[in-house]
């Protein structure tokens, strides 16, 4: 039996399909994890910036009250 280039007999072809599907699943999972970490990092940065701004406002208010 003759196979076209890149084509493999039955069982081997199924294994290649499974490997490709597994790679796709792993790539998708990694991408989602990276996106989640990125979003969480951005949210944390926003909270930190907001807290810093509130603290600065508090310092300015206290300095003003001392005068």
N, CA, C and O atoms as a printed pandas DataFrame, in Angstrom:
     atom_number atom_name residue_name chain_id  residue_number  x_coord  y_coord  z_coord
0              1         N          UNK        A               1    0.843   -1.181    0.000
1              2        CA          UNK        A               1    0.000    0.000    0.000
2              3         C          UNK        A               1    0.891    1.249    0.000
3              4         O          UNK        A               1    1.911    1.286    0.688
4              5         N          UNK        A               2    0.507    2.255   -0.762
5              6        CA          UNK        A               2    1.283    3.483   -0.882
6              7         C          UNK        A               2    0.519    4.619   -0.216
7              8         O          UNK        A               2   -0.682    4.787   -0.428
8              9         N          UNK        A               3    1.251    5.412    0.609
9             10        CA          UNK        A               3    0.630    6.537    1.312
10            11         C          UNK        A               3    1.173    7.847    0.769
11            12         O          UNK        A               3    2.330    7.938    0.359
12            13         N          UNK        A               4    0.327    8.846    0.773
13            14        CA          UNK        A               4    0.740   10.184    0.334
14            15         C          UNK        A               4    1.713   10.760    1.358
15            16         O          UNK        A               4    1.709   10.333    2.513
16            17         N          UNK        A               5    2.540   11.714    0.963
17            18        CA          UNK        A               5    3.474   12.325    1.915
18            19         C          UNK        A               5    2.730   12.892    3.123
19            20         O          UNK        A               5    1.736   13.603    2.975
20            21         N          UNK        A               6    3.221   12.569    4.311
21            22        CA          UNK        A               6    2.586   13.031    5.537
22            23         C          UNK        A               6    1.467   12.139    6.023
23            24         O          UNK        A               6    1.000   12.293    7.151
24            25         N          UNK        A               7    1.036   11.226    5.211
25            26        CA          UNK        A               7   -0.045   10.316    5.596
26            27         C          UNK        A               7    0.568    9.056    6.178
27            28         O          UNK        A               7    1.534    8.520    5.634
28            29         N          UNK        A               8    0.010    8.584    7.281
29            30        CA          UNK        A               8    0.544    7.393    7.928
30            31         C          UNK        A               8   -0.566    6.357    8.045
31            32         O          UNK        A               8   -1.746    6.709    8.051
32            33         N          UNK        A               9   -0.203    5.106    8.136
33            34        CA          UNK        A               9   -1.226    4.062    8.254
34            35         C          UNK        A               9   -2.068    4.207    9.515
35            36         O          UNK        A               9   -1.610    4.775   10.507
36            37         N          UNK        A              10   -3.274    3.706    9.485
37            38        CA          UNK        A              10   -4.305    3.734   10.517
38            39         C          UNK        A              10   -3.942    4.139   11.921
39            40         O          UNK        A              10   -4.225    5.265   12.331
40            41         N          UNK        A              11   -3.314    3.238   12.677
41            42        CA          UNK        A              11   -3.036    3.473   14.095
42            43         C          UNK        A              11   -2.105    4.672   14.262
43            44         O          UNK        A              11   -2.341    5.516   15.126
44            45         N          UNK        A              12   -1.075    4.757   13.465
45            46        CA          UNK        A              12   -0.134    5.871   13.574
46            47         C          UNK        A              12   -0.827    7.199   13.259
47            48         O          UNK        A              12   -0.546    8.215   13.894
48            49         N          UNK        A              13   -1.720    7.186   12.292
49            50        CA          UNK        A              13   -2.441    8.406   11.932
50            51         C          UNK        A              13   -3.335    8.846   13.097
51            52         O          UNK        A              13   -3.438   10.037   13.392
52            53         N          UNK        A              14   -3.976    7.885   13.750
53            54        CA          UNK        A              14   -4.815    8.198   14.913
54            55         C          UNK        A              14   -3.958    8.760   16.043
55            56         O          UNK        A              14   -4.376    9.687   16.736
56            57         N          UNK        A              15   -2.763    8.204   16.232
57            58        CA          UNK        A              15   -1.874    8.705   17.279
58            59         C          UNK        A              15   -1.444   10.142   16.995
59            60         O          UNK        A              15   -1.360   10.965   17.906
60            61         N          UNK        A              16   -1.177   10.430   15.748
61            62        CA          UNK        A              16   -0.797   11.788   15.362
62            63         C          UNK        A              16   -1.950   12.747   15.640
63            64         O          UNK        A              16   -1.730   13.847   16.146
64            65         N          UNK        A              17   -3.170   12.344   15.316
65            66        CA          UNK        A              17   -4.346   13.180   15.588
66            67         C          UNK        A              17   -4.490   13.426   17.089
67            68         O          UNK        A              17   -4.767   14.547   17.516
68            69         N          UNK        A              18   -4.301   12.382   17.880
69            70        CA          UNK        A              18   -4.390   12.531   19.335
70            71         C          UNK        A              18   -3.294   13.467   19.861
71            72         O          UNK        A              18   -3.555   14.313   20.717
72            73         N          UNK        A              19   -2.084   13.314   19.353
73            74        CA          UNK        A              19   -0.987   14.183   19.777
74            75         C          UNK        A              19   -1.279   15.639   19.418
75            76         O          UNK        A              19   -1.058   16.540   20.226
76            77         N          UNK        A              20   -1.771   15.859   18.219
77            78        CA          UNK        A              20   -2.100   17.221   17.796
78            79         C          UNK        A              20   -3.222   17.811   18.659
79            80         O          UNK        A              20   -3.172   18.980   19.042
80            81         N          UNK        A              21   -4.218   17.001   18.954
81            82        CA          UNK        A              21   -5.314   17.461   19.807
82            83         C          UNK        A              21   -4.795   17.777   21.213
83            84         O          UNK        A              21   -5.195   18.772   21.817
84            85         N          UNK        A              22   -3.912   16.935   21.726
85            86        CA          UNK        A              22   -3.325   17.166   23.046
86            87         C          UNK        A              22   -2.513   18.461   23.070
87            88         O          UNK        A              22   -2.604   19.238   24.020
88            89         N          UNK        A              23   -1.728   18.685   22.034
89            90        CA          UNK        A              23   -0.944   19.915   21.948
90            91         C          UNK        A              23   -1.857   21.130   21.941
91            92         O          UNK        A              23   -1.573   22.131   22.600
92            93         N          UNK        A              24   -2.946   21.045   21.199
93            94        CA          UNK        A              24   -3.891   22.167   21.116
94            95         C          UNK        A              24   -4.526   22.429   22.472
95            96         O          UNK        A              24   -4.686   23.582   22.871
96            97         N          UNK        A              25   -4.887   21.373   23.182
97            98        CA          UNK        A              25   -5.480   21.521   24.516
98            99         C          UNK        A              25   -4.500   22.194   25.466
99           100         O          UNK        A              25   -4.873   23.102   26.209
100          101         N          UNK        A              26   -3.258   21.753   25.442
101          102        CA          UNK        A              26   -2.226   22.327   26.316
102          103         C          UNK        A              26   -1.987   23.791   25.963
103          104         O          UNK        A              26   -1.902   24.638   26.852
104          105         N          UNK        A              27   -1.877   24.094   24.675
105          106        CA          UNK        A              27   -1.658   25.480   24.256
106          107         C          UNK        A              27   -2.804   26.386   24.701
107          108         O          UNK        A              27   -2.578   27.507   25.157
108          109         N          UNK        A              28   -4.026   25.895   24.565
109          110        CA          UNK        A              28   -5.203   26.667   24.977
110          111         C          UNK        A              28   -5.188   26.893   26.482
111          112         O          UNK        A              28   -5.468   27.997   26.948
112          113         N          UNK        A              29   -4.864   25.851   27.245
113          114        CA          UNK        A              29   -4.822   25.972   28.703
114          115         C          UNK        A              29   -3.749   26.975   29.136
115          116         O          UNK        A              29   -3.983   27.784   30.033
116          117         N          UNK        A              30   -2.593   26.924   28.511
117          118        CA          UNK        A              30   -1.511   27.861   28.840
118          119         C          UNK        A              30   -1.930   29.288   28.509
119          120         O          UNK        A              30   -1.714   30.202   29.305
120          121         N          UNK        A              31   -2.525   29.479   27.344
121          122        CA          UNK        A              31   -2.969   30.812   26.942
122          123         C          UNK        A              31   -3.984   31.371   27.931
123          124         O          UNK        A              31   -3.892   32.534   28.323
124          125         N          UNK        A              32   -4.945   30.556   28.335
125          126        CA          UNK        A              32   -5.954   31.012   29.301
126          127         C          UNK        A              32   -5.319   31.349   30.641
127          128         O          UNK        A              32   -5.691   32.338   31.272
128          129         N          UNK        A              33   -4.370   30.540   31.077
129          130        CA          UNK        A              33   -3.692   30.795   32.352
130          131         C          UNK        A              33   -2.919   32.108   32.300
131          132         O          UNK        A              33   -2.955   32.893   33.246
132          133         N          UNK        A              34   -2.228   32.340   31.203
133          134        CA          UNK        A              34   -1.470   33.594   31.047
134          135         C          UNK        A              34   -2.416   34.790   31.033
135          136         O          UNK        A              34   -2.127   35.816   31.649
136          137         N          UNK        A              35   -3.532   34.667   30.343
137          138        CA          UNK        A              35   -4.511   35.759   30.299
138          139         C          UNK        A              35   -5.081   36.034   31.690
139          140         O          UNK        A              35   -5.268   37.189   32.071
140          141         N          UNK        A              36   -5.356   34.964   32.448
141          142        CA          UNK        A              36   -5.909   35.129   33.790
142          143         C          UNK        A              36   -4.910   35.819   34.710
143          144         O          UNK        A              36   -5.277   36.724   35.460
144          145         N          UNK        A              37   -3.652   35.397   34.657
145          146        CA          UNK        A              37   -2.618   36.019   35.486
146          147         C          UNK        A              37   -2.464   37.491   35.106
147          148         O          UNK        A              37   -2.307   38.347   35.976
148          149         N          UNK        A              38   -2.509   37.776   33.830
149          150        CA          UNK        A              38   -2.390   39.155   33.355
150          151         C          UNK        A              38   -3.545   40.011   33.879
151          152         O          UNK        A              38   -3.329   41.127   34.353
152          153         N          UNK        A              39   -4.754   39.493   33.795
153          154        CA          UNK        A              39   -5.919   40.234   34.286
154          155         C          UNK        A              39   -5.829   40.459   35.791
155          156         O          UNK        A              39   -6.110   41.556   36.273
156          157         N          UNK        A              40   -5.439   39.429   36.532
157          158        CA          UNK        A              40   -5.326   39.555   37.982
158          159         C          UNK        A              40   -4.250   40.575   38.348
159          160         O          UNK        A              40   -4.413   41.343   39.296
160          161         N          UNK        A              41   -3.170   40.578   37.605
161          162        CA          UNK        A              41   -2.086   41.528   37.844
162          163         C          UNK        A              41   -2.561   42.958   37.591
163          164         O          UNK        A              41   -2.251   43.866   38.364
164          165         N          UNK        A              42   -3.307   43.154   36.517
165          166        CA          UNK        A              42   -3.823   44.489   36.209
166          167         C          UNK        A              42   -4.810   44.953   37.282
167          168         O          UNK        A              42   -4.797   46.119   37.674
168          169         N          UNK        A              43   -5.659   44.046   37.753
169          170        CA          UNK        A              43   -6.621   44.402   38.794
170          171         C          UNK        A              43   -5.898   44.768   40.088
171          172         O          UNK        A              43   -6.273   45.723   40.768
172          173         N          UNK        A              44   -4.861   44.005   40.422
173          174        CA          UNK        A              44   -4.091   44.279   41.628
174          175         C          UNK        A              44   -3.408   45.639   41.518
175          176         O          UNK        A              44   -3.373   46.403   42.483
176          177         N          UNK        A              45   -2.868   45.935   40.339
177          178        CA          UNK        A              45   -2.200   47.219   40.120
178          179         C          UNK        A              45   -3.193   48.373   40.271
179          180         O          UNK        A              45   -2.860   49.409   40.846
180          181         N          UNK        A              46   -4.403   48.193   39.757
181          182        CA          UNK        A              46   -5.423   49.238   39.885
182          183         C          UNK        A              46   -5.773   49.468   41.353
183          184         O          UNK        A              46   -5.917   50.609   41.793
184          185         N          UNK        A              47   -5.911   48.368   42.113
185          186        CA          UNK        A              47   -6.223   48.503   43.535
186          187         C          UNK        A              47   -5.085   49.202   44.273
187          188         O          UNK        A              47   -5.321   50.059   45.124
188          189         N          UNK        A              48   -3.859   48.833   43.943
189          190        CA          UNK        A              48   -2.692   49.434   44.583
190          191         C          UNK        A              48   -2.622   50.919   44.266
191          192         O          UNK        A              48   -2.389   51.738   45.156
192          193         N          UNK        A              49   -2.822   51.266   43.006
193          194        CA          UNK        A              49   -2.798   52.674   42.605
194          195         C          UNK        A              49   -3.904   53.458   43.299
195          196         O          UNK        A              49   -3.697   54.593   43.726
196          197         N          UNK        A              50   -5.067   52.854   43.407
197          198        CA          UNK        A              50   -6.197   53.511   44.051
198          199         C          UNK        A              50   -5.892   53.736   45.531
199          200         O          UNK        A              50   -6.167   54.811   46.063
200          201         N          UNK        A              51   -5.331   52.738   46.192
201          202        CA          UNK        A              51   -4.985   52.849   47.603
202          203         C          UNK        A              51   -3.918   53.911   47.811
203          204         O          UNK        A              51   -4.006   54.707   48.745
204          205         N          UNK        A              52   -2.918   53.928   46.950
205          206        CA          UNK        A              52   -1.852   54.932   47.048
206          207         C          UNK        A              52   -2.425   56.334   46.886
207          208         O          UNK        A              52   -2.046   57.251   47.614
208          209         N          UNK        A              53   -3.320   56.496   45.951
209          210        CA          UNK        A              53   -3.940   57.792   45.720
210          211         C          UNK        A              53   -4.743   58.218   46.941
211          212         O          UNK        A              53   -4.698   59.382   47.340
212          213         N          UNK        A              54   -5.473   57.285   47.532
213          214        CA          UNK        A              54   -6.247   57.598   48.726
214          215         C          UNK        A              54   -5.327   57.992   49.877
215          216         O          UNK        A              54   -5.629   58.923   50.623
216          217         N          UNK        A              55   -4.210   57.289   50.024
217          218        CA          UNK        A              55   -3.260   57.624   51.073
218          219         C          UNK        A              55   -2.670   59.005   50.848
219          220         O          UNK        A              55   -2.531   59.783   51.792
220          221         N          UNK        A              56   -2.322   59.315   49.603
221          222        CA          UNK        A              56   -1.773   60.636   49.288
222          223         C          UNK        A              56   -2.798   61.725   49.585
223          224         O          UNK        A              56   -2.450   62.776   50.122
224          225         N          UNK        A              57   -4.032   61.483   49.246
225          226        CA          UNK        A              57   -5.083   62.463   49.535
226          227         C          UNK        A              57   -5.206   62.663   51.038
227          228         O          UNK        A              57   -5.388   63.786   51.508
228          229         N          UNK        A              58   -5.107   61.580   51.782
229          230        CA          UNK        A              58   -5.189   61.663   53.240
230          231         C          UNK        A              58   -4.039   62.467   53.804
231          232         O          UNK        A              58   -4.254   63.267   54.715
232          233         N          UNK        A              59   -2.829   62.291   53.305
233          234        CA          UNK        A              59   -1.662   63.038   53.765
234          235         C          UNK        A              59   -1.836   64.518   53.468
235          236         O          UNK        A              59   -1.541   65.367   54.309
236          237         N          UNK        A              60   -2.319   64.826   52.262
237          238        CA          UNK        A              60   -2.521   66.213   51.901
238          239         C          UNK        A              60   -3.566   66.861   52.800
239          240         O          UNK        A              60   -3.410   68.006   53.222
240          241         N          UNK        A              61   -4.621   66.128   53.086
241          242        CA          UNK        A              61   -5.676   66.660   53.947
242          243         C          UNK        A              61   -5.133   66.913   55.345
243          244         O          UNK        A              61   -5.411   67.954   55.939
244          245         N          UNK        A              62   -4.353   65.962   55.880
245          246        CA          UNK        A              62   -3.798   66.109   57.222
246          247         C          UNK        A              62   -2.823   67.277   57.275
247          248         O          UNK        A              62   -2.818   68.017   58.259
248          249         N          UNK        A              63   -1.993   67.469   56.245
249          250        CA          UNK        A              63   -1.059   68.597   56.206
250          251         C          UNK        A              63   -1.839   69.904   56.213
251          252         O          UNK        A              63   -1.467   70.857   56.898
252          253         N          UNK        A              64   -2.926   69.939   55.443
253          254        CA          UNK        A              64   -3.736   71.145   55.336
254          255         C          UNK        A              64   -4.388   71.441   56.690
255          256         O          UNK        A              64   -4.468   72.602   57.089
256          257         N          UNK        A              65   -4.854   70.413   57.399
257          258        CA          UNK        A              65   -5.522   70.599   58.674
258          259         C          UNK        A              65   -4.563   71.113   59.738
259          260         O          UNK        A              65   -4.988   71.842   60.634
260          261         N          UNK        A              66   -3.284   70.757   59.669
261          262        CA          UNK        A              66   -2.292   71.174   60.660
262          263         C          UNK        A              66   -2.036   72.666   60.619
263          264         O          UNK        A              66   -1.645   73.246   61.632
264          265         N          UNK        A              67   -2.246   73.308   59.475
265          266        CA          UNK        A              67   -1.952   74.736   59.329
266          267         C          UNK        A              67   -2.937   75.613   60.035
267          268         O          UNK        A              67   -2.813   76.837   59.997
